[in-house]
Amino acid sequence: MSRKIIEMHSIVKNYYIGTPNELHILKDISLEVEEGDFVSIVGASGSGKSTLMNMIGVLDRPTSGEYVLDGIPIRKMNDNQLSDVRNKKIGFVFQTFNLIPRNNALKNVELPMLYAGVERKKRLERAKELLTLVGMGDRMDHQPNELSGGQKQRVAIARALANDPAILLADEPTGALDSSTGRLVMDLFHKVHEQDGKTIVLITHNPELAEETNRVVTLHDGMIVDDRPGSGKAAE
Amino acid sequence: MFLKENIILAISGLRSNKMRAFLTMLGIIIGIGSVIAIVSIGDAVTNNVSDTMAGLGANNIYVYVAPNENDSIYGQMDGSGTQKMDDSDLLTIEQIERVQKKFSNEISDVAIYESAGSGKAQDGHLYANVSIYGANPGFGSVQNVDVQRGRFLQDRDINGSRRVAVVSDKLVSNMFEEGTDPLGKKINVDTADGVNTYTIVGVYKYVQQGMAGMGMGVADKDITTTMYIPVTVAKETSENQNYSTFEIKLKHVNDTHAFTDRIEAYMKHLYENNPKYTCTAYNMENMLSSVTSMMGTISIAIAAIAAIALIVGGIGVMNIMLVSVTERTREIGTRKALGARSSYIRMQFIVESVIICVIGGIIGIITGIGLAAAGVALLKMKLVISLPVIFISVGFSMLIGIFFGYYPAKKASQLDPIEALRYE
């Protein structure tokens, strides 16, 4: 039996927008993801998938419930500990790429390692290796504004992999790209999944992309309403 | 924490927005620049004044009759502002000679003098402005009058009330053709009391004195120089025959302070029974310290103005840092998602603010030195650059950066990553 990377038990997230109004965004979510899995979370807007993503990425704390990430219980951690967990265990890939402006591709990939206290030489070596892996080896010194959307997202994926995280957490990674570029980015996720056995959680509202993953979790109105295997293969 | 990376990041950020960076720095540049300029000019002036005073004889003692402080209220109440001194209140020549005799071991020379107003030496279209001083022979030695041709006034000039004068080389070059021997020549001097004729017996080298150079716009040939005549001649037109002041040159320069006190005690004793006046003594060292303390006061006033400029500059920096935090909300969110602790974000923005202020400070120092150099050149003085002031300025710029950068940095560090990532 393989190791569990995500263990969520009865996660509830409420927002108070002034009593007595209380928004129940996540209602009793229990989710387990095993190491090396490629899971997609789908749902319409307002279904709570963004909140769930924030929860998985430890950007947010649950109102109640237990979350254990790669064997680490998150609930009682302070802000600095949460920062460190994000740094070492999570690799974020955003819809809008979110590269740091005025930092070239190399510096962007180095950043998580800088925060992790990796020494300069190792940082540089690893960043070059990752940029080569994502096919950006010839554009390492380019500024973000000199890169196309697909190139930015490939740099962002390299950055997400920098500290060899437990999960690659991608939020609509192809949402801002045209379909052919999006295809290339999805292929890259498949490559990382197959070659490195990296655990990937993909948040998307695109059913076709979700179908490519090993497991499709459907969220509706703050609850998991469906959890089934996907094809695990890119549609030809 | 990541100091080097943060500094590189801050500088590249400033370079990408040069105009804004410059405008932000402007307040700091003006603040630091004005401090450096004014302190440097102030130092130059102080140095110049002390040099001038040393030239005048820093070890001379000045004795003068002054209104009794206890009586000054009555002095003001008589409506005239200052009370008229009559001869009974003043020092007689005999009293002064007695002082010289009594302290003959210490006193090298005594100068007595009487201002006889100003006038104009004229000969056809040639002229020279003069201020006329009645002096005794001791004056030349006490005041270090640099006689280059002929001689200074002598006892026989005084006793005989002879119409002789010692004039400046400047007067000579104004009044006589080059190569003419001025000694023995007569000059007519037009004063308020009429035209008097004097025979030139000596020429001294005119030395421009400190602040005199500040009389800008006066043509070289219009500069007023001193003309010395026998004090007895000056007294002929004076209301009082006695003296309100005299000056002592000491034989040994190391006991000026103690001797000043002794002289003062002796002179005060003479005025014991005079209800209106007393007689005091002081030396240049006292005066020098009062000049220094005056410069100190001016410095404090300027420091206050500079502090205001720097506070305004600092507020400008704070303002732009707040704008920068807002502009970079998404970047901050991304950094937090990538694992930056709040303290890393705070440090990043504080470093940026400090860099702005230090660069501004350095530009300010360069500007200030430039201004001081120009100002000092205009005053014909020597530029003095004070290293401590430069270090303090840089340090102070850093402090401003930290102080005014802290709040925006704290705000940045406390952003909620979810909100920040969602920020448009």
Interface residues (C-beta under 8 A of the other chain):
Chain A: N54 G57 L59 D60 D79 N80 S83 D84 R86 N87 K88 I90 F92 F94 T96 N98 I100 P101 R102 N103 L111 P112 L114 Y115 A116 R159 N163
Chain B: F2 E5 L9 S12 G13 S16 R330 E331 G333 T334 R335 K336 A337 L338 G339 A340 R341 S342 S343 Y344 P417 I418 L421
